[in-house]
Amino acid sequence: MSDLNHIDNKPRPEASENLKKLIIRAQRVLDGNYQSGHTVPSAGLYPHQVLWDSCFVAIGRSHYDIERAKLEVISLLNAQWSDGMIPHIIFSNERRYFWDRQIWRSWVSPASVKGLATSGISQPPMLAEAIVRIGRQLPLPKRLAWYKSVFPRLSAYHLWLYKERDPRSEGLVVQLHPWETGLDTSPPCISELQASSWPSWLNIFDIPLIDKLGDSLRVDNKFVNKGERASNSEALALYILLHRIRHRKYDSLTILKNPSFAIQDISYNSILIRANNLLDEIAVTIRANLPKELQRHVGKTSRALDSLWDNDDSAFYSREYTSNKLIKELSIGSLMPLYAGTISHERAAALVKMLEDKDNFGVQFPLPSVPTSSHWFSRDRYWQGPTWVNTNWLIIDGLKRYGFHAQARVLTLATLDLVNKSGFYEYFDPKSGTAHGANNFSWTAALTIDLAYSLKSK
Ligand code: GLC
């Protein structure tokens, strides 16, 4: 165990020196990924602005560069579609990314922003959290001005989520593509994709020669080992689904009449509940009212989230939208109701037990994105096992709000230790701590800064 693990035991000067060094290294990563007005997730593999990545970046930056933290958020808001959606990718307009923009063709939707190429779907609503984290660093007059400047667009975004993504008015919003969950290849997403929109010919990728051919067409494999990313068949299924959504001009209500893929993701909806509470905090601070229509929906979500609890398994799951069936595959998303903060203390305690259990999420370098006992578990493949810093951060935040301070501290130290030892990578082997995915990854750096500050301010 490194020195970082002793930080909380007491103010040992070398421990806080190590923290300081870690913060400086993290700032260097973020500043290296900064590109006039926003920060890219990782210069080679992800060269465009990405919605929830930028929210995490803003949270990290709020500690040391408030102006750039604000710019990060403003750049996202400037890409908001006229219907309120905030797209999950805002493309660089460099010529070399012509095909990235063409694959999405956001201009097929009349709601898209003219002259700005984006994706046509969204991502977990972390924006309210980013805005509030920035606000809390500002003196009151500046905080009020900041909140007032963003409130109308933020509430329009939340309103879009309910109007377009909750047509049955249940309180839970639907994701139309695994990319919307941010946990792209996690077992609930892929198993649902396999069940609903997986053409049988995709299985030809089981033939090694065809699989090799697929490799040669992929760009991501040039940056990261093939075994650490989505498989060729998964990747192609994701693109086929994108094509189907684009064909319907990204119009949610049209797509939902006969969806190829539609889930009420447990993680996304947990984040939405927290976001609604933070939106409310903003409204109270500036003495504004939430739009009436939004007020009507918001109250339902926490009750609806409880309906995703499975009594037999004592676990939360995502749900398939058309059949209303729970997708009984455990993943890190099953722990995310801790971040929502509205489930009962008893259920929160059950999640903490699962989090510490050696057959579930209790590993050497926590928290794995899939429990080790799952048949999906892989030590290095993307969202099917590795440990990610953003999901740790969300769960740490939830643990604190439920009063599980000891567990939150253990996870904070374990996360910082892992990054300190292995570097600012995208994800990590939960058994050995070996780094995987993209290096110099922005949200790993940003959230390291935030976690380090949470220890410093003790
Ligand atoms: C991966 C992640 C997604 C993230 C993106 C950019 O696709 O699954 O959540 O936003 O990379 O970092």
Residues whose N, C-alpha, C, O or C-beta is under 5 A from the ligand:
A	BS01	GLC	P41 Y46 V50 D53 G182 L183 D184
